[in-house]
């Protein structure tokens, strides 16, 4: 049995297509809003990690300076 190809679209079918497309685009927009929110939270987390790393670098630098000063003191007494 041959298939019938519809060459003309009725207004009703076009309206249905438009409504489905609008619904799908609303879903896509909602997903994009969610992704953007997650990206903003990720930026906040990255900023916190940067602050922790900066604090650790300063702390290790101070510990190194104190140890170098102690070694220098011990070295002069020997």
Residue pairs with C-beta under 8 A, 6 or more apart in sequence:
9 17
